[in-house]
Amino acid sequence: MPWRRAGSMWLLFGVIAVVSSVLVLRRPPWERLSDLHIYYGAAQTVEAARPLYEYVAANGGPFTYPPFAMLLLRPMVTLPEAAVQVIWLVGVVAAVAAVAATVSGAFPVAPRHRQLVVAAIACAVLVSAPAQSNLRFGQVSMFVVLLALVDAVGLTPARYRGVLVGVAAAIKLTPLLFVIFFLVSGRHRDAARAVGAFVGCAVLAAVALPGDSWTYWTGMMLETSRIGNLASLGNQSVHGMLMRVGVSPETLPLLWAVLVALVCGTALLRARSLQLDNQPVRAAVLVGCATVVASPVSWTHHQVWTVLAAMLLVAAQGALRRVAGAALLLVMVFSLGALLDDVSTFPGLQFLLENARAFGVVAVCLAGFGGIAAVAVGTARRTAGQRRGWLRAATAVTATLACFAVLPLPAGADPTFKAYTVADADNPRYFYFCRDGSGCAAPSSAAAVRFGVVREKTKVRVNGVVDESVTRLEYRSAPGGAPRVIPLLDLRPGQREFSFRSANMAHGRLAAYGADGRELASFTDELNP
């Protein structure tokens, strides 16, 4: 019976939600819903009449959203933070279910199977990395996606359509791209209402928080450095990928602008065609994917749109689209760069795996969902076309993997690299082994440098000590790359310590130099145990 299968699927969804939430709440206090902790602390700062954007949480995170977001978050201080955490987790799970129900309108199924489809979509979304990231960090992204999706699809009353997009943009700026979509698809009144709602929310925040509003809109909104390391692997935008490639700071802005204009322009035109063909869900999801590409910062929790695109591809006609959707869904559930780190020994192939989500969302924007409508053809012609399609796809995939396997990426492209300084010495996440030299190995015959290597899920850490003969320590991410100087820290009497991390040390080289500039020792294979 369909209702029994739907009930079983919803039960599975509940189990996933409960297990995920319990795992989040069992994390150490300093890692539990860390972004929600920032919101809570920032709200307390506003309640105490202190400047919002000067607040920095104990975990080092500042408040980065527009002031209107704080108006919505401010009431949370009336409850204990532990209660807010539970309510937030329940809200995120409910938002996932609502998003699934909205997207299910694009699936051609009989009404009696609708609940089964909704539950299946909800389960797939909930296990994805973006949804899990929303739960883990206590993020607002799922709510922003829900607001923009419901409005763009047209589920709101006609006279208010566009308002929710404006509200979503007042919380996080990226949904403003939907205003352009409304304009190019002829929904001018929706665009006007979206802009009006956005401006109205900003004005409301300016009345309530005048100083903070002035600070944000006159400069703080452009300080992307406050958001974190934009070159890290979590930022799967075009901008982040270009930074990881090693594009120079002088070239980056222009190249990024050109690529964003090309990719997002194509996505908007395809979305317009889908909207005119009465496929609003696909159109809205395509625009959402464009926001992931366009934003300079697209962390994992922003990438819910890509998961929805994968689900729509799975439901599309044609085996190729369904396979593409399944592959994209796989990419959005697992971190291929970490999962296949031991398999991929080529820098180019590793780069492809680490940036698979960025490549995937760009491909969706450029290709759409494989066409607007299916063309009826004879069986023989359809079979022949499918064979040619599979052959072309297999050839393209093989050629792409081959190119990336031999691609000589810039030697300095190491997005995770960081050398720790005295300011980091008290953080147990950075200096937690080989602090006194015990347990450290002296690779080869070089006793001047002793270190240990620990491989984590997405990075490799090196901690060690050097003797008095070493005056400089350098690390190169790949042959020919510019050297990175590793600070030697006098943290304990009679010894100097060092600590750094890197994304993939398969091609790394650590070298120690004496006072005369002579190389005392170097290490390559020892860095990649």
GUROGU-100298 format. One record per residue (C-alpha): x, y, z; residue in three letters; residue number from 1. Coordinates in steps of 0.02 Angstrom, whole numbers. Each point is the difference from the previous one (the first is absolute). Example, Ala and Ser with C-alpha at 12.3 -4.5 7.8 and 13.67 -1.06 7.14 Angstrom:
2
    east   north      up  res    n
     615    -225     390  Ala    1
      69     172     -33  Ser    2
This chain:
529
    east   north      up  res    n
       0       0       0  Met    1
      68     173     -46  Pro    2
     -43      76     170  Trp    3
      95    -137      90  Arg    4
     156      27    -105  Arg    5
     -17     187      28  Ala    6
     -17     -29     187  Gly    7
     156    -108       2  Ser    8
      96     133     -96  Met    9
     -56     137     121  Trp   10
      53    -113     143  Leu   11
     172     -14     -80  Leu   12
       4     190     -15  Phe   13
     -40      15     185  Gly   14
     138    -122      45  Val   15
     127      96    -105  Ile   16
     -57     163      80  Ala   17
      11     -66     178  Val   18
     169     -84     -25  Val   19
      72     154     -85  Ser   20
     -64     116     136  Ser   21
      64    -111     141  Val   22
     172      -8     -81  Leu   23
       0     190     -12  Val   24
     -50      22     182  Leu   25
     133    -125      56  Arg   26
     140     102     -77  Arg   27
     117      95     120  Pro   28
     -74     166      56  Pro   29
     124     103    -102  Trp   30
     -49     -93    -159  Glu   31
    -187     -18      29  Arg   32
    -106     108    -118  Leu   33
     144     124      -8  Ser   34
     -87     122    -118  Asp   35
    -158       0     105  Leu   36
     112      40     149  His   37
      61     152     -97  Ile   38
    -179      55     -35  Tyr   39
     -44     -22     184  Tyr   40
     150      97      62  Gly   41
     -28     137    -129  Ala   42
    -181      16      57  Ala   43
      59      18     179  Gln   44
     120     136     -59  Thr   45
    -143      96     -80  Val   46
    -105     -21     158  Glu   47
     143      77      97  Ala   48
       3     149    -122  Ala   49
     175     -41     -62  Arg   50
      54       9    -185  Pro   51
     -60    -155     -92  Leu   52
     144     -15    -123  Tyr   53
     134      17     134  Glu   54
     -61    -160      81  Tyr   55
     115    -152     -17  Val   56
     -51    -166      75  Ala   57
     115    -107     105  Ala   58
      26    -112    -152  Asn   59
      65     151     -97  Gly   60
    -153      25    -110  Gly   61
     -79     172     -29  Pro   62
    -179      40     -51  Phe   63
       1      25    -190  Thr   64
    -182      15     -54  Tyr   65
     -99     160     -36  Pro   66
     -79      87     151  Pro   67
    -175     -61     -45  Phe   68
      56    -178      36  Ala   69
      38      54     178  Met   70
    -177      69      20  Leu   71
     -65    -175     -36  Leu   72
     130     -85     110  Leu   73
      -7     120     146  Arg   74
    -149     -81      90  Pro   75
     101    -160      26  Met   76
      86      77     152  Val   77
    -163     -18      97  Thr   78
      38    -187      10  Leu   79
     152     -97      63  Pro   80
     122     -40    -138  Glu   81
     -25    -188      24  Ala   82
    -187      20     -34  Ala   83
      37     107    -153  Val   84
     113    -137     -67  Gln   85
    -137    -132      10  Val   86
    -130     116     -77  Ile   87
     120      45    -140  Trp   88
      35    -181     -44  Leu   89
    -186     -37      -6  Val   90
     -24     153    -111  Gly   91
     135     -53    -123  Val   92
     -74    -175     -14  Val   93
    -174      74     -29  Ala   94
      72     116    -133  Ala   95
      77    -151     -89  Val   96
    -171     -83      -6  Ala   97
     -81     160     -65  Ala   98
     133      19    -135  Val   99
     -28    -181     -53  Ala  100
    -187      28     -11  Ala  101
      28     153    -110  Thr  102
     122     -86    -117  Val  103
    -110    -154     -17  Ser  104
    -117     101    -112  Gly  105
     124     -27    -142  Ala  106
     -11    -190      15  Phe  107
    -128     -79    -118  Pro  108
     -84    -122     120  Val  109
    -178     -47      39  Ala  110
     -79      89     150  Pro  111
      -5    -161     102  Arg  112
     190     -14     -14  His  113
      33     184      40  Arg  114
      38     -25     186  Gln  115
     122    -141     -40  Leu  116
      94     114    -121  Val  117
       2     144     125  Val  118
      68    -114     137  Ala  119
     133     -72    -117  Ala  120
      57     174     -51  Ile  121
       4      55     182  Ala  122
     109    -149      47  Cys  123
     121      33    -143  Ala  124
      14     184      43  Val  125
      21     -33     186  Leu  126
     147    -120     -22  Val  127
      89     120    -119  Ser  128
     151      99      57  Ala  129
     -89     170     -13  Pro  130
    -145     -53     112  Ala  131
     117     -84     124  Gln  132
     107     157       1  Ser  133
    -155     105      39  Asn  134
     -35    -114     148  Leu  135
     179     -10      59  Arg  136
      34     187      -1  Phe  137
    -176      63      36  Gly  138
     -10      96    -163  Gln  139
    -140     106     -76  Val  140
      28     -59    -180  Ser  141
    -140    -129      -3  Met  142
    -126     132      51  Phe  143
      64     122    -132  Val  144
     -15    -135    -135  Val  145
    -177     -40      55  Leu  146
     -55     183      -7  Leu  147
      73      29    -173  Ala  148
     -60    -166     -70  Leu  149
    -181      16      58  Val  150
     -10     177     -69  Asp  151
      87     -32    -166  Ala  152
    -105    -156     -34  Val  153
    -158     104      23  Gly  154
     -77     -81     153  Leu  155
     -29     168      83  Thr  156
    -157     101     -44  Pro  157
      24      98    -161  Ala  158
     -17     170      83  Arg  159
     144     -41     120  Tyr  160
     112     -95    -119  Arg  161
     179      60      13  Gly  162
     -12      57     181  Val  163
      79    -157      72  Leu  164
     146      14    -120  Val  165
      28     178      63  Gly  166
      -6     -60     181  Val  167
     121    -142     -39  Ala  168
     120     124     -81  Ala  169
     -11     113     152  Ala  170
      61    -148     105  Ile  171
     135     -55    -123  Lys  172
      37      99    -159  Leu  173
      17    -140    -128  Thr  174
    -189     -19     -37  Pro  175
       6     171     -85  Leu  176
      43     -96    -159  Leu  177
    -183     -55      -2  Phe  178
     -47     182     -33  Val  179
      96      -7    -164  Ile  180
     -87    -165     -39  Phe  181
    -169      81      29  Phe  182
      46     140    -119  Leu  183
      65    -110    -142  Val  184
    -151    -116      14  Ser  185
    -125     143      -9  Gly  186
     -52      -4     184  Arg  187
      28     187      22  His  188
    -124      22     143  Arg  189
      81    -143      95  Asp  190
     169      83     -24  Ala  191
     -68     166      64  Ala  192
     -77     -82     153  Arg  193
     163     -92      35  Ala  194
     101     161      -8  Val  195
    -131      90     104  Gly  196
       3    -135     134  Ala  197
     190      -1       2  Phe  198
       9     189      20  Val  199
    -141      -1     128  Gly  200
      91    -129     106  Cys  201
     161     100     -10  Ala  202
     -92     159      52  Val  203
     -84     -91     144  Leu  204
     171     -60      59  Ala  205
      71     175     -19  Ala  206
    -135      69     115  Val  207
      32    -134     131  Ala  208
     189     -10     -21  Leu  209
      58     163     -80  Pro  210
     184     -10      45  Gly  211
      18    -182     -49  Asp  212
     -94      30    -164  Ser  213
     116     143     -44  Trp  214
     153    -107      39  Thr  215
     -62    -145    -107  Tyr  216
     -61      93    -155  Trp  217
     147     122      -8  Thr  218
     137    -131      -5  Gly  219
     -21    -152     111  Met  220
     -99     -94    -134  Met  221
     155       2    -114  Leu  222
     121     -68     130  Glu  223
      -2    -181     -57  Thr  224
     155     -37     104  Ser  225
    -114      -2     154  Arg  226
     -89    -152     -69  Ile  227
     153    -112       4  Gly  228
     134     -69    -115  Asn  229
     -82      16    -171  Leu  230
     128    -116     -80  Ala  231
     -48    -146     113  Ser  232
     -83    -152     -76  Leu  233
    -166      37      84  Gly  234
     -24     151    -114  Asn  235
     -61     -86    -159  Gln  236
     -36     159     -99  Ser  237
      88      49    -160  Val  238
      93     133      98  His  239
      63    -127     126  Gly  240
      52    -122    -136  Met  241
     100     135     -91  Leu  242
      89      42     162  Met  243
      46    -184      22  Arg  244
      65      -9    -178  Val  245
     121     138      47  Gly  246
     -65     143    -109  Val  247
      93     159      42  Ser  248
     -93     132     103  Pro  249
      18     123    -145  Glu  250
     -83    -117    -126  Thr  251
    -129     -78     116  Leu  252
    -136     137       3  Pro  253
     -14      16    -189  Leu  254
       9    -186     -35  Leu  255
    -128     -35     136  Trp  256
    -119     133     -67  Ala  257
      10     -69    -178  Val  258
     -30    -180      54  Leu  259
    -144      48     115  Val  260
     -81     103    -138  Ala  261
      14    -146    -122  Leu  262
     -60    -137     118  Val  263
    -137      98      88  Cys  264
     -59      83    -160  Gly  265
     -22    -171     -80  Thr  266
     -90     -65     155  Ala  267
    -120     148       2  Leu  268
     -44     -22    -184  Leu  269
     -30    -186      25  Arg  270
    -105      37     154  Ala  271
    -102     125    -101  Arg  272
     -36    -135    -130  Ser  273
     -51    -122     136  Leu  274
    -114     130      80  Gln  275
     -84      37    -167  Leu  276
     -21    -188     -26  Asp  277
     -95      -8     166  Asn  278
     139     -86      96  Gln  279
      22     122     146  Pro  280
      84    -121     119  Val  281
     141     -40    -121  Arg  282
      15     185     -41  Ala  283
      14      50     183  Ala  284
     127    -136      41  Val  285
     106      51    -150  Leu  286
       3     181      61  Val  287
      44     -63     174  Gly  288
     147     -95     -74  Cys  289
      55     161     -85  Ala  290
       5      86     171  Thr  291
     122    -134      59  Val  292
     111      35    -151  Val  293
     -13     190       9  Ala  294
      34      27     184  Ser  295
     184      24      47  Pro  296
     -37    -113     148  Val  297
    -100    -161     -17  Ser  298
      31    -108     152  Trp  299
     -69    -176      10  Thr  300
    -159      56      88  His  301
     -38     119    -145  His  302
      -2    -142    -127  Gln  303
    -175     -67      35  Val  304
     -49      59    -175  Trp  305
     125    -121     -78  Thr  306
     -79    -146      94  Val  307
    -172      51     -66  Leu  308
      70       9    -176  Ala  309
      67    -177      20  Ala  310
    -171     -61      53  Met  311
     -83      82    -150  Leu  312
     126     -81    -117  Leu  313
     -36    -169      78  Val  314
    -184      29     -40  Ala  315
      33      60    -179  Ala  316
     -29    -101    -158  Gln  317
     149     -91     -73  Gly  318
     127    -116      78  Ala  319
     143     124     -22  Leu  320
     -87     134     102  Arg  321
     -44    -122     136  Arg  322
     178     -64       9  Val  323
      63     179       5  Ala  324
    -123      38     140  Gly  325
      54    -153      99  Ala  326
     184      48     -22  Ala  327
     -35     178      56  Leu  328
     -97     -64     150  Leu  329
     148    -112      44  Leu  330
     115     151      -9  Val  331
    -117      99     115  Met  332
      -8    -139     130  Val  333
     184     -50       6  Phe  334
     160     103      -4  Ser  335
      89     -84    -145  Leu  336
     163      93      33  Gly  337
      11     -77     173  Ala  338
     -79    -166     -45  Leu  339
     117     -36    -147  Leu  340
     154      90      65  Asp  341
     101    -161       6  Asp  342
     -55     -49    -175  Val  343
      36     164     -87  Ser  344
     187      29     -15  Thr  345
      -8     127    -142  Phe  346
     -16     184      53  Pro  347
    -123      37    -140  Gly  348
    -113    -146      39  Leu  349
       5      42     184  Gln  350
     -49     178     -45  Phe  351
    -149     -66     -99  Leu  352
     -59    -105     146  Leu  353
      24     141     126  Glu  354
     -99     120    -110  Asn  355
    -129    -125     -63  Ala  356
    -144      98      77  Arg  357
      54     161     -84  Ala  358
      18     -88    -168  Phe  359
    -169     -84      26  Gly  360
     -97     159      35  Val  361
      84      89    -147  Val  362
     -49    -146    -113  Ala  363
    -181      13      59  Val  364
      -2     187     -38  Cys  365
      71     -24    -174  Leu  366
     -96    -158     -50  Ala  367
    -161      27      97  Gly  368
     -99    -159      20  Phe  369
      38     -70    -171  Gly  370
    -135      88     -98  Gly  371
    -173      68      31  Ile  372
    -108    -136     -74  Ala  373
      25    -173     -69  Ala  374
     -14     -22    -187  Val  375
    -103    -148     -59  Ala  376
      99    -108    -120  Val  377
     -13    -176     -65  Gly  378
      66    -144     103  Thr  379
     144     -38    -117  Ala  380
      54     181     -11  Arg  381
     -15      21     188  Arg  382
     104    -156      33  Thr  383
     134      56    -122  Ala  384
       1     174      76  Gly  385
      20     -73     174  Gln  386
     147    -105     -57  Arg  387
      84     151     -78  Arg  388
     -37     100     158  Gly  389
      80    -130     112  Trp  390
     151      -8    -114  Leu  391
      20     189       0  Arg  392
     -21       7     188  Ala  393
     126    -140      31  Ala  394
     125      84    -118  Thr  395
     -22     169      84  Ala  396
      21     -72     176  Val  397
     155    -100     -50  Thr  398
      78     151     -85  Ala  399
     -38     112     150  Thr  400
      77    -121     124  Leu  401
     152     -23    -111  Ala  402
      26     187     -14  Cys  403
     -13      26     186  Phe  404
     113    -148      34  Ala  405
     145      84     -91  Val  406
     -48     181      34  Leu  407
     149      96      71  Pro  408
     -89     111     125  Leu  409
      94     151      67  Pro  410
     121     -60     131  Ala  411
     -67     121     131  Gly  412
    -180     -60     -12  Ala  413
     -20     -67     177  Asp  414
    -163      69      70  Pro  415
      17     -76     174  Thr  416
     180      51      36  Phe  417
      28      95     161  Lys  418
     156      21     105  Ala  419
     -38      31     183  Tyr  420
      77     140     103  Thr  421
      19      45     183  Val  422
    -179      64       1  Ala  423
     -59    -178     -38  Asp  424
     110     -88     126  Ala  425
    -133     -20     134  Asp  426
    -126     -76    -119  Asn  427
       2    -190      25  Pro  428
     -62     -24    -179  Arg  429
     167      59     -70  Tyr  430
     133     -55     125  Phe  431
     -50    -166      70  Tyr  432
     141    -122     -36  Phe  433
     189       2      -7  Cys  434
       5     150     117  Arg  435
     148     -64     100  Asp  436
      80    -105    -136  Gly  437
     -57    -165      73  Ser  438
     -87    -106    -128  Gly  439
      71     104    -142  Cys  440
      98     -89    -134  Ala  441
     166      57     -72  Ala  442
     -29     -50    -183  Pro  443
     149     -63     -98  Ser  444
     158      41      95  Ser  445
     -43     181      38  Ala  446
     -13      25     187  Ala  447
      -7     190     -19  Ala  448
    -185     -12     -37  Val  449
    -121    -118      86  Arg  450
    -184      -1     -41  Phe  451
    -159    -100      -6  Gly  452
    -135      -5    -134  Val  453
    -185     -25      36  Val  454
    -122     -26    -143  Arg  455
    -176      67      32  Glu  456
    -156      -7    -108  Lys  457
      36     155    -106  Thr  458
     178      47      46  Lys  459
     170     -59      60  Val  460
      84      76     153  Arg  461
     186       7      37  Val  462
      65      39     175  Asn  463
     182      -7      51  Gly  464
     156      72      79  Val  465
     168      58     -67  Val  466
     171      16      82  Asp  467
     110     154      10  Glu  468
      81     -30    -170  Ser  469
    -162      38     -94  Val  470
     -36     184     -31  Thr  471
    -132     -14    -137  Arg  472
    -132    -128     -47  Leu  473
     -90       4    -169  Glu  474
    -140    -101     -78  Tyr  475
     -44     -15    -185  Arg  476
    -171     -69     -46  Ser  477
      65     -66    -167  Ala  478
     162       0    -101  Pro  479
      43     173     -62  Gly  480
    -122      86     115  Gly  481
      39     152     103  Ala  482
      67     -45     173  Pro  483
    -109      26     154  Arg  484
      99      50     153  Val  485
     -45    -101     155  Ile  486
      21     102     161  Pro  487
     117     -73     129  Leu  488
     -75      37     170  Leu  489
      95      16     165  Asp  490
    -142     -67     106  Leu  491
     105    -102     122  Arg  492
     174      23      67  Pro  493
     134     -85    -103  Gly  494
    -105     -47    -151  Gln  495
     -95      74    -146  Arg  496
    -163     -69     -65  Glu  497
     -97      13    -163  Phe  498
    -171     -49     -61  Ser  499
     -88      15    -168  Phe  500
    -134     -83    -104  Arg  501
     -27     -35    -184  Ser  502
    -139     -73    -106  Ala  503
     101    -134     -87  Asn  504
     185     -32      28  Met  505
      23    -126    -139  Ala  506
     116     122     -88  His  507
      57     102     150  Gly  508
     180      33      53  Arg  509
      60      60     171  Leu  510
     177      72       7  Ala  511
     107      62     145  Ala  512
     140     128     -20  Tyr  513
     145      54     109  Gly  514
      64     173      41  Ala  515
     111       1    -155  Asp  516
    -148     -37    -114  Gly  517
      55    -179     -31  Arg  518
    -135    -132      -9  Glu  519
      19    -116     149  Leu  520
    -138    -124     -38  Ala  521
    -153     -25    -109  Ser  522
    -149    -115      10  Phe  523
    -123     -57    -134  Thr  524
     -65    -178      17  Asp  525
       0      15     190  Glu  526
    -135     134     -12  Leu  527
    -125    -118     -82  Asn  528
       1    -158     107  Pro  529
